[in-house]
Amino acid sequence: MGSHDNMMKGEGATNAKECAIACVKSGGKYALYDSAAKRAYKLDNQKKAGSFAGQKVTITGTLDSDDSIEVKNIQAGS
């Protein structure tokens, strides 16, 4: 949907972290969203991604042909 603001209303969440966690509990997957390009990238390491739910992050890894990322590292972004 492009932002947590659109989803928070439906999920009853008050912030981006709560929203992301609620979406995953409802069957979604953690993903990296590039707001400049308006694209989402699937992440192979859901456990590691969950630690950063709703945060801006920097991810290093390998981009696969199906727009998924093999995550090597995730760290808090600025």
N, CA, C and O atoms as a printed pandas DataFrame, in Angstrom:
     atom_number atom_name residue_name chain_id  residue_number  x_coord  y_coord  z_coord
0              1         N          MET        A               1    0.823   -1.204    0.000
1              2        CA          MET        A               1    0.000    0.000    0.000
2              3         C          MET        A               1    0.856    1.251    0.000
3              4         O          MET        A               1    0.331    2.358   -0.124
4              5         N          GLY        A               2    2.147    1.098    0.136
5              6        CA          GLY        A               2    3.026    2.244    0.003
6              7         C          GLY        A               2    3.390    2.949    1.281
7              8         O          GLY        A               2    4.369    3.693    1.311
8              9         N          SER        A               3    2.637    2.741    2.339
9             10        CA          SER        A               3    3.004    3.351    3.609
10            11         C          SER        A               3    2.268    2.658    4.745
11            12         O          SER        A               3    1.258    1.987    4.535
12            13         N          HIS        A               4    2.785    2.831    5.929
13            14        CA          HIS        A               4    2.101    2.270    7.095
14            15         C          HIS        A               4    0.840    3.070    7.404
15            16         O          HIS        A               4   -0.098    2.526    7.987
16            17         N          ASP        A               5    0.795    4.335    7.034
17            18        CA          ASP        A               5   -0.383    5.155    7.329
18            19         C          ASP        A               5   -1.647    4.533    6.757
19            20         O          ASP        A               5   -2.688    4.523    7.413
20            21         N          ASN        A               6   -1.560    4.015    5.537
21            22        CA          ASN        A               6   -2.733    3.413    4.900
22            23         C          ASN        A               6   -3.174    2.135    5.601
23            24         O          ASN        A               6   -4.370    1.858    5.692
24            25         N          MET        A               7   -2.225    1.364    6.092
25            26        CA          MET        A               7   -2.542    0.083    6.719
26            27         C          MET        A               7   -2.909    0.217    8.194
27            28         O          MET        A               7   -3.698   -0.578    8.704
28            29         N          MET        A               8   -2.353    1.208    8.884
29            30        CA          MET        A               8   -2.566    1.325   10.325
30            31         C          MET        A               8   -4.039    1.462   10.675
31            32         O          MET        A               8   -4.484    0.932   11.692
32            33         N          LYS        A               9   -4.788    2.156    9.857
33            34        CA          LYS        A               9   -6.214    2.333   10.138
34            35         C          LYS        A               9   -6.921    0.984   10.210
35            36         O          LYS        A               9   -7.699    0.733   11.131
36            37         N          GLY        A              10   -6.648    0.120    9.240
37            38        CA          GLY        A              10   -7.297   -1.184    9.200
38            39         C          GLY        A              10   -6.806   -2.146   10.268
39            40         O          GLY        A              10   -7.559   -3.008   10.721
40            41         N          GLU        A              11   -5.569   -2.008   10.667
41            42        CA          GLU        A              11   -4.978   -2.912   11.655
42            43         C          GLU        A              11   -5.136   -2.404   13.080
43            44         O          GLU        A              11   -4.861   -3.145   14.024
44            45         N          GLY        A              12   -5.567   -1.174   13.262
45            46        CA          GLY        A              12   -5.688   -0.605   14.598
46            47         C          GLY        A              12   -4.341   -0.336   15.241
47            48         O          GLY        A              12   -4.230   -0.302   16.467
48            49         N          ALA        A              13   -3.317   -0.145   14.423
49            50        CA          ALA        A              13   -1.961    0.095   14.924
50            51         C          ALA        A              13   -1.739    1.589   15.131
51            52         O          ALA        A              13   -2.355    2.419   14.462
52            53         N          THR        A              14   -0.851    1.918   16.066
53            54        CA          THR        A              14   -0.575    3.330   16.347
54            55         C          THR        A              14    0.779    3.788   15.819
55            56         O          THR        A              14    1.087    4.980   15.845
56            57         N          ASN        A              15    1.595    2.835   15.335
57            58        CA          ASN        A              15    2.891    3.207   14.759
58            59         C          ASN        A              15    3.309    2.165   13.724
59            60         O          ASN        A              15    2.671    1.121   13.584
60            61         N          ALA        A              16    4.386    2.461   13.004
61            62        CA          ALA        A              16    4.834    1.597   11.914
62            63         C          ALA        A              16    5.232    0.203   12.398
63            64         O          ALA        A              16    4.975   -0.784   11.709
64            65         N          LYS        A              17    5.854    0.110   13.570
65            66        CA          LYS        A              17    6.267   -1.192   14.094
66            67         C          LYS        A              17    5.051   -2.065   14.375
67            68         O          LYS        A              17    5.010   -3.220   13.952
68            69         N          GLU        A              18    4.064   -1.529   15.082
69            70        CA          GLU        A              18    2.847   -2.288   15.369
70            71         C          GLU        A              18    2.158   -2.718   14.082
71            72         O          GLU        A              18    1.647   -3.834   13.988
72            73         N          CYS        A              19    2.145   -1.841   13.104
73            74        CA          CYS        A              19    1.508   -2.125   11.824
74            75         C          CYS        A              19    2.201   -3.283   11.115
75            76         O          CYS        A              19    1.541   -4.211   10.646
76            77         N          ALA        A              20    3.521   -3.233   11.034
77            78        CA          ALA        A              20    4.274   -4.291   10.356
78            79         C          ALA        A              20    4.074   -5.634   11.051
79            80         O          ALA        A              20    3.877   -6.651   10.387
80            81         N          ILE        A              21    4.122   -5.644   12.359
81            82        CA          ILE        A              21    3.940   -6.885   13.108
82            83         C          ILE        A              21    2.524   -7.436   12.902
83            84         O          ILE        A              21    2.348   -8.643   12.731
84            85         N          ALA        A              22    1.520   -6.561   12.918
85            86        CA          ALA        A              22    0.139   -6.998   12.686
86            87         C          ALA        A              22   -0.036   -7.576   11.289
87            88         O          ALA        A              22   -0.736   -8.573   11.112
88            89         N          CYS        A              23    0.592   -6.960   10.303
89            90        CA          CYS        A              23    0.494   -7.467    8.931
90            91         C          CYS        A              23    1.114   -8.862    8.813
91            92         O          CYS        A              23    0.558   -9.734    8.145
92            93         N          VAL        A              24    2.257   -9.072    9.457
93            94        CA          VAL        A              24    2.917  -10.373    9.407
94            95         C          VAL        A              24    2.068  -11.415   10.137
95            96         O          VAL        A              24    1.950  -12.546    9.666
96            97         N          LYS        A              25    1.478  -11.057   11.273
97            98        CA          LYS        A              25    0.608  -11.988   11.994
98            99         C          LYS        A              25   -0.613  -12.362   11.157
99           100         O          LYS        A              25   -1.176  -13.445   11.322
100          101         N          SER        A              26   -1.018  -11.466   10.260
101          102        CA          SER        A              26   -2.172  -11.727    9.389
102          103         C          SER        A              26   -1.781  -12.497    8.134
103          104         O          SER        A              26   -2.610  -12.690    7.245
104          105         N          GLY        A              27   -0.529  -12.938    8.051
105          106        CA          GLY        A              27   -0.094  -13.739    6.912
106          107         C          GLY        A              27    0.865  -13.048    5.968
107          108         O          GLY        A              27    1.325  -13.660    5.004
108          109         N          GLY        A              28    1.181  -11.784    6.222
109          110        CA          GLY        A              28    2.118  -11.059    5.376
110          111         C          GLY        A              28    3.556  -11.464    5.664
111          112         O          GLY        A              28    3.820  -12.283    6.544
112          113         N          LYS        A              29    4.457  -10.894    4.928
113          114        CA          LYS        A              29    5.892  -11.146    5.101
114          115         C          LYS        A              29    6.607   -9.810    5.235
115          116         O          LYS        A              29    6.163   -8.801    4.688
116          117         N          TYR        A              30    7.708   -9.809    5.961
117          118        CA          TYR        A              30    8.527   -8.617    6.050
118          119         C          TYR        A              30    9.168   -8.353    4.695
119          120         O          TYR        A              30    9.601   -9.279    4.009
120          121         N          ALA        A              31    9.222   -7.092    4.321
121          122        CA          ALA        A              31    9.789   -6.695    3.035
122          123         C          ALA        A              31   10.489   -5.353    3.205
123          124         O          ALA        A              31   10.237   -4.621    4.161
124          125         N          LEU        A              32   11.363   -5.048    2.269
125          126        CA          LEU        A              32   12.006   -3.737    2.212
126          127         C          LEU        A              32   11.225   -2.910    1.205
127          128         O          LEU        A              32   11.063   -3.318    0.055
128          129         N          TYR        A              33   10.739   -1.747    1.632
129          130        CA          TYR        A              33   10.006   -0.870    0.719
130          131         C          TYR        A              33   10.868    0.333    0.385
131          132         O          TYR        A              33   11.311    1.058    1.276
132          133         N          ASP        A              34   11.103    0.539   -0.889
133          134        CA          ASP        A              34   11.856    1.695   -1.386
134          135         C          ASP        A              34   10.838    2.746   -1.795
135          136         O          ASP        A              34   10.233    2.650   -2.863
136          137         N          SER        A              35   10.648    3.750   -0.948
137          138        CA          SER        A              35    9.615    4.761   -1.206
138          139         C          SER        A              35    9.931    5.619   -2.419
139          140         O          SER        A              35    9.009    6.097   -3.081
140          141         N          ALA        A              36   11.211    5.831   -2.735
141          142        CA          ALA        A              36   11.578    6.627   -3.907
142          143         C          ALA        A              36   11.187    5.907   -5.197
143          144         O          ALA        A              36   10.686    6.528   -6.134
144          145         N          ALA        A              37   11.418    4.609   -5.238
145          146        CA          ALA        A              37   11.098    3.820   -6.430
146          147         C          ALA        A              37    9.689    3.225   -6.365
147          148         O          ALA        A              37    9.184    2.708   -7.361
148          149         N          LYS        A              38    9.057    3.300   -5.187
149          150        CA          LYS        A              38    7.737    2.715   -4.949
150          151         C          LYS        A              38    7.731    1.214   -5.281
151          152         O          LYS        A              38    6.856    0.711   -5.985
152          153         N          ARG        A              39    8.746    0.526   -4.743
153          154        CA          ARG        A              39    8.893   -0.910   -4.960
154          155         C          ARG        A              39    9.137   -1.619   -3.637
155          156         O          ARG        A              39    9.763   -1.075   -2.727
156          157         N          ALA        A              40    8.641   -2.817   -3.550
157          158        CA          ALA        A              40    8.875   -3.655   -2.376
158          159         C          ALA        A              40    9.733   -4.847   -2.784
159          160         O          ALA        A              40    9.586   -5.400   -3.874
160          161         N          TYR        A              41   10.620   -5.221   -1.894
161          162        CA          TYR        A              41   11.513   -6.346   -2.131
162          163         C          TYR        A              41   11.296   -7.380   -1.033
163          164         O          TYR        A              41   11.353   -7.046    0.151
164          165         N          LYS        A              42   11.048   -8.626   -1.411
165          166        CA          LYS        A              42   10.886   -9.708   -0.450
166          167         C          LYS        A              42   12.229   -9.962    0.226
167          168         O          LYS        A              42   13.281   -9.821   -0.398
168          169         N          LEU        A              43   12.191  -10.334    1.491
169          170        CA          LEU        A              43   13.407  -10.633    2.242
170          171         C          LEU        A              43   13.432  -12.114    2.597
171          172         O          LEU        A              43   12.436  -12.654    3.077
172          173         N          ASP        A              44   14.556  -12.769    2.366
173          174        CA          ASP        A              44   14.625  -14.199    2.634
174          175         C          ASP        A              44   14.736  -14.510    4.123
175          176         O          ASP        A              44   14.303  -15.578    4.556
176          177         N          ASN        A              45   15.300  -13.613    4.909
177          178        CA          ASN        A              45   15.508  -13.870    6.336
178          179         C          ASN        A              45   14.443  -13.123    7.146
179          180         O          ASN        A              45   14.665  -11.996    7.589
180          181         N          GLN        A              46   13.293  -13.762    7.331
181          182        CA          GLN        A              46   12.184  -13.133    8.029
182          183         C          GLN        A              46   12.483  -12.916    9.507
183          184         O          GLN        A              46   12.036  -11.926   10.086
184          185         N          LYS        A              47   13.227  -13.821   10.124
185          186        CA          LYS        A              47   13.544  -13.684   11.549
186          187         C          LYS        A              47   14.396  -12.435   11.795
187          188         O          LYS        A              47   14.113  -11.645   12.695
188          189         N          LYS        A              48   15.427  -12.273   10.994
189          190        CA          LYS        A              48   16.293  -11.104   11.147
190          191         C          LYS        A              48   15.519   -9.820   10.843
191          192         O          LYS        A              48   15.687   -8.815   11.534
192          193         N          ALA        A              49   14.683   -9.854    9.823
193          194        CA          ALA        A              49   13.898   -8.674    9.445
194          195         C          ALA        A              49   12.920   -8.277   10.543
195          196         O          ALA        A              49   12.668   -7.089   10.745
196          197         N          GLY        A              50   12.372   -9.248   11.249
197          198        CA          GLY        A              50   11.410   -8.968   12.308
198          199         C          GLY        A              50   11.967   -8.097   13.418
199          200         O          GLY        A              50   11.220   -7.359   14.060
200          201         N          SER        A              51   13.252   -8.173   13.649
201          202        CA          SER        A              51   13.888   -7.337   14.683
202          203         C          SER        A              51   13.839   -5.853   14.329
203          204         O          SER        A              51   14.011   -4.999   15.199
204          205         N          PHE        A              52   13.605   -5.547   13.057
205          206        CA          PHE        A              52   13.611   -4.164   12.592
206          207         C          PHE        A              52   12.231   -3.737   12.077
207          208         O          PHE        A              52   12.130   -2.790   11.297
208          209         N          ALA        A              53   11.190   -4.414   12.500
209          210        CA          ALA        A              53    9.834   -4.148   12.010
210          211         C          ALA        A              53    9.484   -2.661   12.095
211          212         O          ALA        A              53    9.610   -2.039   13.150
212          213         N          GLY        A              54    9.045   -2.108   10.971
213          214        CA          GLY        A              54    8.569   -0.728   10.928
214          215         C          GLY        A              54    9.652    0.334   10.932
215          216         O          GLY        A              54    9.335    1.523   10.930
216          217         N          GLN        A              55   10.913   -0.054   10.938
217          218        CA          GLN        A              55   12.015    0.909   10.997
218          219         C          GLN        A              55   12.605    1.157    9.620
219          220         O          GLN        A              55   12.464    0.334    8.716
220          221         N          LYS        A              56   13.266    2.293    9.467
221          222        CA          LYS        A              56   14.081    2.538    8.279
222          223         C          LYS        A              56   15.376    1.773    8.486
223          224         O          LYS        A              56   15.988    1.849    9.551
224          225         N          VAL        A              57   15.795    1.029    7.453
225          226        CA          VAL        A              57   16.970    0.180    7.576
226          227         C          VAL        A              57   17.860    0.285    6.351
227          228         O          VAL        A              57   17.456    0.784    5.300
228          229         N          THR        A              58   19.068   -0.194    6.516
229          230        CA          THR        A              58   19.989   -0.408    5.414
230          231         C          THR        A              58   20.236   -1.904    5.357
231          232         O          THR        A              58   20.605   -2.521    6.356
232          233         N          ILE        A              59   20.030   -2.483    4.181
233          234        CA          ILE        A              59   20.212   -3.916    4.004
234          235         C          ILE        A              59   21.317   -4.147    2.991
235          236         O          ILE        A              59   21.370   -3.494    1.949
236          237         N          THR        A              60   22.204   -5.087    3.310
237          238        CA          THR        A              60   23.171   -5.545    2.321
238          239         C          THR        A              60   22.836   -6.996    2.013
239          240         O          THR        A              60   22.438   -7.763    2.890
240          241         N          GLY        A              61   23.007   -7.348    0.757
241          242        CA          GLY        A              61   22.692   -8.701    0.336
242          243         C          GLY        A              61   22.725   -8.793   -1.169
243          244         O          GLY        A              61   23.312   -7.952   -1.851
244          245         N          THR        A              62   22.087   -9.825   -1.675
245          246        CA          THR        A              62   22.064  -10.079   -3.106
246          247         C          THR        A              62   20.632   -9.982   -3.614
247          248         O          THR        A              62   19.732  -10.636   -3.085
248          249         N          LEU        A              63   20.424   -9.159   -4.647
249          250        CA          LEU        A              63   19.111   -9.017   -5.256
250          251         C          LEU        A              63   18.932  -10.117   -6.287
251          252         O          LEU        A              63   19.717  -10.231   -7.228
252          253         N          ASP        A              64   17.899  -10.923   -6.105
253          254        CA          ASP        A              64   17.603  -12.003   -7.037
254          255         C          ASP        A              64   16.693  -11.510   -8.149
255          256         O          ASP        A              64   16.120  -10.425   -8.058
256          257         N          SER        A              65   16.562  -12.308   -9.194
257          258        CA          SER        A              65   15.770  -11.919  -10.371
258          259         C          SER        A              65   14.285  -11.761  -10.064
259          260         O          SER        A              65   13.574  -11.124  -10.841
260          261         N          ASP        A              66   13.792  -12.317   -8.960
261          262        CA          ASP        A              66   12.375  -12.205   -8.604
262          263         C          ASP        A              66   12.119  -11.075   -7.601
263          264         O          ASP        A              66   11.125  -11.100   -6.875
264          265         N          ASP        A              67   13.019  -10.085   -7.563
265          266        CA          ASP        A              67   12.921   -8.945   -6.646
266          267         C          ASP        A              67   12.911   -9.350   -5.176
267          268         O          ASP        A              67   12.262   -8.706   -4.351
268          269         N          SER        A              68   13.631  -10.417   -4.856
269          270        CA          SER        A              68   13.826  -10.776   -3.461
270          271         C          SER        A              68   15.295  -10.553   -3.123
271          272         O          SER        A              68   16.168  -10.589   -3.990
272          273         N          ILE        A              69   15.539  -10.325   -1.845
273          274        CA          ILE        A              69   16.895  -10.056   -1.384
274          275         C          ILE        A              69   17.344  -11.173   -0.447
275          276         O          ILE        A              69   16.663  -11.498    0.525
276          277         N          GLU        A              70   18.509  -11.757   -0.760
277          278        CA          GLU        A              70   19.170  -12.672    0.163
278          279         C          GLU        A              70   19.922  -11.790    1.146
279          280         O          GLU        A              70   20.953  -11.209    0.806
280          281         N          VAL        A              71   19.411  -11.693    2.348
281          282        CA          VAL        A              71   19.920  -10.750    3.343
282          283         C          VAL        A              71   21.220  -11.243    3.943
283          284         O          VAL        A              71   21.301  -12.363    4.447
284          285         N          LYS        A              72   22.240  -10.393    3.884
285          286        CA          LYS        A              72   23.503  -10.661    4.577
286          287         C          LYS        A              72   23.539   -9.891    5.888
287          288         O          LYS        A              72   24.008  -10.400    6.906
288          289         N          ASN        A              73   23.034   -8.648    5.855
289          290        CA          ASN        A              73   23.073   -7.804    7.053
290          291         C          ASN        A              73   21.937   -6.790    6.997
291          292         O          ASN        A              73   21.575   -6.291    5.931
292          293         N          ILE        A              74   21.390   -6.500    8.167
293          294        CA          ILE        A              74   20.396   -5.430    8.318
294          295         C          ILE        A              74   20.869   -4.560    9.471
295          296         O          ILE        A              74   21.267   -5.063   10.522
296          297         N          GLN        A              75   20.822   -3.252    9.265
297          298        CA          GLN        A              75   21.122   -2.341   10.366
298          299         C          GLN        A              75   20.176   -1.157   10.300
299          300         O          GLN        A              75   19.630   -0.839    9.243
300          301         N          ALA        A              76   19.990   -0.519   11.425
301          302        CA          ALA        A              76   19.100    0.645   11.488
302          303         C          ALA        A              76   19.604    1.711   10.530
303          304         O          ALA        A              76   20.802    1.987   10.460
304          305         N          GLY        A              77   18.684    2.298    9.803
305          306        CA          GLY        A              77   19.024    3.347    8.837
306          307         C          GLY        A              77   18.837    4.717    9.436
307          308         O          GLY        A              77   18.496    4.869   10.609
308          309         N          SER        A              78   19.068    5.708    8.604
309          310        CA          SER        A              78   18.897    7.083    9.093
310          311         C          SER        A              78   17.771    7.761    8.373
311          312         O          SER        A              78   17.475    8.924    8.647
